[in-house]
């Protein structure tokens, strides 16, 4: 008999040993017709450690989860939720607000000239 896949437990173990706030780590596993989706939540200050430089840590974690899934003939995907109050979320919000303000100030003539 094969042991059931423990992909979510594996992810939780790895992440809790990488972050500064292991109590804030939450892992949710969902199974549907497309495969397994594991959703990861961490503290805002730990996002950088989970993502890594240029996404290298997140990519490595996803690769390991896919290997575990392949051994059980399952497709495993990881979604890392952006925590509220994180620096990246603030920057994205500021960018969208500045883009909206710039777009609102332009006249139709300015927009047409930009296209040409």
CNS distance restraints for C-alpha pairs under 8 A (distance, minus, plus):
assign (resid   5 and name CA) (resid  68 and name CA) 7.46 0.50 0.50
assign (resid   5 and name CA) (resid  69 and name CA) 7.43 0.50 0.50
assign (resid   5 and name CA) (resid  72 and name CA) 6.58 0.50 0.50
assign (resid   6 and name CA) (resid  10 and name CA) 6.13 0.50 0.50
assign (resid   7 and name CA) (resid  11 and name CA) 6.18 0.50 0.50
assign (resid   7 and name CA) (resid  65 and name CA) 6.46 0.50 0.50
assign (resid   7 and name CA) (resid  68 and name CA) 6.60 0.50 0.50
assign (resid   7 and name CA) (resid  69 and name CA) 7.32 0.50 0.50
assign (resid   8 and name CA) (resid  12 and name CA) 6.13 0.50 0.50
assign (resid   8 and name CA) (resid  27 and name CA) 6.60 0.50 0.50
assign (resid   8 and name CA) (resid  28 and name CA) 7.44 0.50 0.50
assign (resid   8 and name CA) (resid  29 and name CA) 6.43 0.50 0.50
assign (resid   8 and name CA) (resid  38 and name CA) 6.80 0.50 0.50
assign (resid   9 and name CA) (resid  13 and name CA) 6.12 0.50 0.50
assign (resid  10 and name CA) (resid  14 and name CA) 6.32 0.50 0.50
assign (resid  11 and name CA) (resid  15 and name CA) 6.09 0.50 0.50
assign (resid  11 and name CA) (resid  27 and name CA) 7.80 0.50 0.50
assign (resid  11 and name CA) (resid  61 and name CA) 7.71 0.50 0.50
assign (resid  11 and name CA) (resid  65 and name CA) 7.62 0.50 0.50
assign (resid  12 and name CA) (resid  16 and name CA) 5.94 0.50 0.50
assign (resid  12 and name CA) (resid  25 and name CA) 7.33 0.50 0.50
assign (resid  12 and name CA) (resid  26 and name CA) 7.61 0.50 0.50
assign (resid  12 and name CA) (resid  27 and name CA) 6.45 0.50 0.50
assign (resid  13 and name CA) (resid  17 and name CA) 6.39 0.50 0.50
assign (resid  14 and name CA) (resid  18 and name CA) 6.47 0.50 0.50
assign (resid  15 and name CA) (resid  19 and name CA) 6.20 0.50 0.50
assign (resid  15 and name CA) (resid  22 and name CA) 7.58 0.50 0.50
assign (resid  15 and name CA) (resid  25 and name CA) 7.43 0.50 0.50
assign (resid  15 and name CA) (resid  50 and name CA) 7.30 0.50 0.50
assign (resid  16 and name CA) (resid  20 and name CA) 7.97 0.50 0.50
assign (resid  16 and name CA) (resid  21 and name CA) 7.54 0.50 0.50
assign (resid  16 and name CA) (resid  22 and name CA) 4.55 0.50 0.50
assign (resid  16 and name CA) (resid  23 and name CA) 7.79 0.50 0.50
assign (resid  16 and name CA) (resid  25 and name CA) 6.66 0.50 0.50
assign (resid  17 and name CA) (resid  22 and name CA) 7.22 0.50 0.50
assign (resid  18 and name CA) (resid  49 and name CA) 7.02 0.50 0.50
assign (resid  18 and name CA) (resid  50 and name CA) 7.50 0.50 0.50
assign (resid  19 and name CA) (resid  46 and name CA) 5.69 0.50 0.50
assign (resid  19 and name CA) (resid  49 and name CA) 6.48 0.50 0.50
assign (resid  19 and name CA) (resid  50 and name CA) 7.40 0.50 0.50
assign (resid  20 and name CA) (resid  46 and name CA) 6.60 0.50 0.50
assign (resid  21 and name CA) (resid  25 and name CA) 7.33 0.50 0.50
assign (resid  21 and name CA) (resid  42 and name CA) 7.96 0.50 0.50
assign (resid  21 and name CA) (resid  43 and name CA) 6.77 0.50 0.50
assign (resid  21 and name CA) (resid  46 and name CA) 7.23 0.50 0.50
assign (resid  24 and name CA) (resid  41 and name CA) 7.60 0.50 0.50
assign (resid  24 and name CA) (resid  42 and name CA) 5.60 0.50 0.50
assign (resid  24 and name CA) (resid  43 and name CA) 5.65 0.50 0.50
assign (resid  25 and name CA) (resid  40 and name CA) 7.32 0.50 0.50
assign (resid  25 and name CA) (resid  41 and name CA) 5.71 0.50 0.50
assign (resid  25 and name CA) (resid  42 and name CA) 4.70 0.50 0.50
assign (resid  25 and name CA) (resid  43 and name CA) 7.07 0.50 0.50
assign (resid  26 and name CA) (resid  40 and name CA) 5.90 0.50 0.50
assign (resid  26 and name CA) (resid  41 and name CA) 5.04 0.50 0.50
assign (resid  26 and name CA) (resid  42 and name CA) 6.59 0.50 0.50
assign (resid  27 and name CA) (resid  38 and name CA) 6.77 0.50 0.50
assign (resid  27 and name CA) (resid  39 and name CA) 5.77 0.50 0.50
assign (resid  27 and name CA) (resid  40 and name CA) 4.86 0.50 0.50
assign (resid  27 and name CA) (resid  41 and name CA) 6.52 0.50 0.50
assign (resid  28 and name CA) (resid  38 and name CA) 5.62 0.50 0.50
assign (resid  28 and name CA) (resid  39 and name CA) 5.10 0.50 0.50
assign (resid  28 and name CA) (resid  40 and name CA) 6.65 0.50 0.50
assign (resid  29 and name CA) (resid  36 and name CA) 6.98 0.50 0.50
assign (resid  29 and name CA) (resid  37 and name CA) 5.89 0.50 0.50
assign (resid  29 and name CA) (resid  38 and name CA) 4.49 0.50 0.50
assign (resid  29 and name CA) (resid  39 and name CA) 6.43 0.50 0.50
assign (resid  30 and name CA) (resid  36 and name CA) 5.76 0.50 0.50
assign (resid  30 and name CA) (resid  37 and name CA) 5.17 0.50 0.50
assign (resid  30 and name CA) (resid  38 and name CA) 6.29 0.50 0.50
assign (resid  31 and name CA) (resid  35 and name CA) 5.76 0.50 0.50
assign (resid  31 and name CA) (resid  36 and name CA) 4.52 0.50 0.50
assign (resid  31 and name CA) (resid  37 and name CA) 6.27 0.50 0.50
assign (resid  32 and name CA) (resid  36 and name CA) 6.52 0.50 0.50
assign (resid  34 and name CA) (resid  75 and name CA) 7.46 0.50 0.50
assign (resid  35 and name CA) (resid  74 and name CA) 6.11 0.50 0.50
assign (resid  35 and name CA) (resid  75 and name CA) 4.85 0.50 0.50
assign (resid  35 and name CA) (resid  76 and name CA) 6.13 0.50 0.50
assign (resid  35 and name CA) (resid  77 and name CA) 7.78 0.50 0.50
assign (resid  36 and name CA) (resid  74 and name CA) 7.01 0.50 0.50
assign (resid  36 and name CA) (resid  75 and name CA) 5.93 0.50 0.50
assign (resid  36 and name CA) (resid  76 and name CA) 4.68 0.50 0.50
assign (resid  36 and name CA) (resid  77 and name CA) 6.17 0.50 0.50
assign (resid  37 and name CA) (resid  76 and name CA) 5.97 0.50 0.50
assign (resid  37 and name CA) (resid  77 and name CA) 4.94 0.50 0.50
assign (resid  37 and name CA) (resid  78 and name CA) 5.93 0.50 0.50
assign (resid  37 and name CA) (resid  79 and name CA) 7.19 0.50 0.50
assign (resid  38 and name CA) (resid  76 and name CA) 7.37 0.50 0.50
assign (resid  38 and name CA) (resid  77 and name CA) 6.17 0.50 0.50
assign (resid  38 and name CA) (resid  78 and name CA) 4.91 0.50 0.50
assign (resid  38 and name CA) (resid  79 and name CA) 6.18 0.50 0.50
assign (resid  39 and name CA) (resid  78 and name CA) 5.97 0.50 0.50
assign (resid  39 and name CA) (resid  79 and name CA) 4.79 0.50 0.50
assign (resid  39 and name CA) (resid  80 and name CA) 5.93 0.50 0.50
assign (resid  39 and name CA) (resid  81 and name CA) 6.92 0.50 0.50
assign (resid  40 and name CA) (resid  78 and name CA) 7.33 0.50 0.50
assign (resid  40 and name CA) (resid  79 and name CA) 6.17 0.50 0.50
assign (resid  40 and name CA) (resid  80 and name CA) 4.83 0.50 0.50
assign (resid  40 and name CA) (resid  81 and name CA) 6.02 0.50 0.50
assign (resid  41 and name CA) (resid  80 and name CA) 6.34 0.50 0.50
assign (resid  41 and name CA) (resid  81 and name CA) 5.48 0.50 0.50
assign (resid  41 and name CA) (resid  82 and name CA) 7.55 0.50 0.50
assign (resid  41 and name CA) (resid  83 and name CA) 7.03 0.50 0.50
assign (resid  42 and name CA) (resid  46 and name CA) 6.35 0.50 0.50
assign (resid  42 and name CA) (resid  47 and name CA) 6.67 0.50 0.50
assign (resid  42 and name CA) (resid  81 and name CA) 7.82 0.50 0.50
assign (resid  42 and name CA) (resid  83 and name CA) 6.94 0.50 0.50
assign (resid  43 and name CA) (resid  47 and name CA) 6.82 0.50 0.50
assign (resid  43 and name CA) (resid  83 and name CA) 6.64 0.50 0.50
assign (resid  44 and name CA) (resid  82 and name CA) 7.78 0.50 0.50
assign (resid  44 and name CA) (resid  83 and name CA) 5.36 0.50 0.50
assign (resid  44 and name CA) (resid  84 and name CA) 7.11 0.50 0.50
assign (resid  44 and name CA) (resid  85 and name CA) 6.67 0.50 0.50
assign (resid  44 and name CA) (resid  86 and name CA) 4.90 0.50 0.50
assign (resid  44 and name CA) (resid  87 and name CA) 7.84 0.50 0.50
assign (resid  45 and name CA) (resid  86 and name CA) 7.14 0.50 0.50
assign (resid  46 and name CA) (resid  50 and name CA) 6.57 0.50 0.50
assign (resid  47 and name CA) (resid  51 and name CA) 6.10 0.50 0.50
assign (resid  47 and name CA) (resid  82 and name CA) 7.92 0.50 0.50
assign (resid  48 and name CA) (resid  52 and name CA) 5.70 0.50 0.50
assign (resid  48 and name CA) (resid  53 and name CA) 7.96 0.50 0.50
assign (resid  49 and name CA) (resid  57 and name CA) 7.61 0.50 0.50
assign (resid  50 and name CA) (resid  57 and name CA) 6.06 0.50 0.50
assign (resid  50 and name CA) (resid  58 and name CA) 5.96 0.50 0.50
assign (resid  51 and name CA) (resid  55 and name CA) 4.84 0.50 0.50
assign (resid  51 and name CA) (resid  56 and name CA) 6.71 0.50 0.50
assign (resid  51 and name CA) (resid  57 and name CA) 5.38 0.50 0.50
assign (resid  51 and name CA) (resid  58 and name CA) 4.81 0.50 0.50
assign (resid  52 and name CA) (resid  56 and name CA) 5.32 0.50 0.50
assign (resid  52 and name CA) (resid  57 and name CA) 4.69 0.50 0.50
assign (resid  52 and name CA) (resid  58 and name CA) 6.63 0.50 0.50
assign (resid  53 and name CA) (resid  57 and name CA) 7.26 0.50 0.50
assign (resid  55 and name CA) (resid  59 and name CA) 6.04 0.50 0.50
assign (resid  56 and name CA) (resid  60 and name CA) 6.16 0.50 0.50
assign (resid  57 and name CA) (resid  61 and name CA) 6.23 0.50 0.50
assign (resid  58 and name CA) (resid  62 and name CA) 6.16 0.50 0.50
assign (resid  59 and name CA) (resid  63 and name CA) 6.18 0.50 0.50
assign (resid  60 and name CA) (resid  64 and name CA) 6.29 0.50 0.50
assign (resid  61 and name CA) (resid  65 and name CA) 6.25 0.50 0.50
assign (resid  62 and name CA) (resid  66 and name CA) 6.19 0.50 0.50
assign (resid  62 and name CA) (resid  77 and name CA) 6.96 0.50 0.50
assign (resid  62 and name CA) (resid  78 and name CA) 6.21 0.50 0.50
assign (resid  63 and name CA) (resid  67 and name CA) 6.32 0.50 0.50
assign (resid  64 and name CA) (resid  68 and name CA) 6.33 0.50 0.50
assign (resid  65 and name CA) (resid  69 and name CA) 6.11 0.50 0.50
assign (resid  65 and name CA) (resid  76 and name CA) 6.25 0.50 0.50
assign (resid  65 and name CA) (resid  77 and name CA) 7.41 0.50 0.50
assign (resid  65 and name CA) (resid  78 and name CA) 7.89 0.50 0.50
assign (resid  66 and name CA) (resid  70 and name CA) 5.98 0.50 0.50
assign (resid  66 and name CA) (resid  75 and name CA) 6.66 0.50 0.50
assign (resid  66 and name CA) (resid  76 and name CA) 5.42 0.50 0.50
assign (resid  66 and name CA) (resid  77 and name CA) 7.16 0.50 0.50
assign (resid  67 and name CA) (resid  71 and name CA) 6.40 0.50 0.50
assign (resid  68 and name CA) (resid  72 and name CA) 6.83 0.50 0.50
assign (resid  69 and name CA) (resid  73 and name CA) 6.03 0.50 0.50
assign (resid  69 and name CA) (resid  74 and name CA) 4.71 0.50 0.50
assign (resid  69 and name CA) (resid  75 and name CA) 5.62 0.50 0.50
assign (resid  69 and name CA) (resid  76 and name CA) 5.47 0.50 0.50
assign (resid  70 and name CA) (resid  74 and name CA) 5.63 0.50 0.50
assign (resid  70 and name CA) (resid  75 and name CA) 6.71 0.50 0.50
assign (resid  82 and name CA) (resid  86 and name CA) 7.28 0.50 0.50
assign (resid  82 and name CA) (resid  89 and name CA) 7.14 0.50 0.50
assign (resid  83 and name CA) (resid  89 and name CA) 7.84 0.50 0.50
assign (resid  84 and name CA) (resid  89 and name CA) 7.10 0.50 0.50
assign (resid  85 and name CA) (resid  89 and name CA) 6.72 0.50 0.50
assign (resid  85 and name CA) (resid  90 and name CA) 6.82 0.50 0.50
assign (resid  86 and name CA) (resid  90 and name CA) 6.40 0.50 0.50
assign (resid  87 and name CA) (resid  91 and name CA) 6.25 0.50 0.50
assign (resid  88 and name CA) (resid  92 and name CA) 6.20 0.50 0.50
assign (resid  89 and name CA) (resid  93 and name CA) 6.13 0.50 0.50
assign (resid  90 and name CA) (resid  94 and name CA) 6.17 0.50 0.50
assign (resid  91 and name CA) (resid  95 and name CA) 6.15 0.50 0.50
assign (resid  92 and name CA) (resid  96 and name CA) 6.21 0.50 0.50
assign (resid  93 and name CA) (resid  97 and name CA) 6.18 0.50 0.50
assign (resid  94 and name CA) (resid  98 and name CA) 6.14 0.50 0.50
assign (resid  95 and name CA) (resid  99 and name CA) 6.07 0.50 0.50
assign (resid  96 and name CA) (resid 100 and name CA) 6.12 0.50 0.50
assign (resid  97 and name CA) (resid 101 and name CA) 6.20 0.50 0.50
assign (resid  98 and name CA) (resid 102 and name CA) 6.09 0.50 0.50
assign (resid  99 and name CA) (resid 103 and name CA) 6.05 0.50 0.50
assign (resid 100 and name CA) (resid 104 and name CA) 6.09 0.50 0.50
assign (resid 101 and name CA) (resid 105 and name CA) 6.34 0.50 0.50
assign (resid 102 and name CA) (resid 106 and name CA) 6.56 0.50 0.50
assign (resid 106 and name CA) (resid 110 and name CA) 5.87 0.50 0.50
assign (resid 106 and name CA) (resid 111 and name CA) 6.70 0.50 0.50
assign (resid 107 and name CA) (resid 111 and name CA) 6.46 0.50 0.50
assign (resid 108 and name CA) (resid 112 and name CA) 6.19 0.50 0.50
assign (resid 109 and name CA) (resid 113 and name CA) 6.11 0.50 0.50
assign (resid 110 and name CA) (resid 114 and name CA) 6.17 0.50 0.50
assign (resid 111 and name CA) (resid 115 and name CA) 6.42 0.50 0.50
assign (resid 112 and name CA) (resid 116 and name CA) 6.46 0.50 0.50
